Amino acid sequence: MNARLVRREDDAAGRRPDTPIEITMDGLPVAGVAGQTIAGVLLAGGRRAWRQGPSGAPRGVFCGIGVCFDCLVTVNDDRDVRACRRRAQDGDIVVSQSRAGAGHE
């Protein structure tokens, strides 16, 4: 999978407004565009994983439709948010989650 951000001039619909937003992921700023999911912002920013499973293995987006729960993050102190389903809002504070040591997957 290749994470990328489609430039406005390359957008086939041609109607997308490019409204910049910024979220914070584990204390680091990540730029995005209004309308992107949190997972979309993170992937476009070059981040592929933001959670650890019970075995300690990195997890990020797997299904992309909210079924698998591999992309869980904490957003503005709200735990277990599916990053692939939640639209990013300017100023969101996102924190990675870990189940490392919680048993076998």
URVENBEL-V660246 format. One record per backbone hydrogen bond with DSSP energy under -0.5 kcal/mol. NH is the residue of the N-H (numbers start at 1). CO is the residue of the C=O. Records with the same first field share a line. If there is no record, write none. Layout:
# URVENBEL-V660246
NH: CO ; CO
This chain:
# URVENBEL-V660246
3: 1
6: 4
10: 7
11: 7 ; 8
19: 17
20: 18
21: 32
23: 30
24: 92
25: 23 ; 28
26: 24 ; 94
28: 25
30: 23
32: 21
34: 19
35: 88
36: 33
38: 83 ; 86
39: 83
41: 37
42: 38
43: 39
44: 40
45: 41
46: 43
47: 42
48: 46
50: 59
51: 59
52: 97
53: 57
56: 53
59: 51
72: 69
73: 81
74: 95
75: 73 ; 78
76: 74 ; 93
78: 75
79: 77
81: 73
83: 71 ; 81
85: 82
86: 82
87: 85
88: 36
91: 22
92: 89
94: 24 ; 92
95: 74
97: 50 ; 72
99: 52
101: 54
102: 99
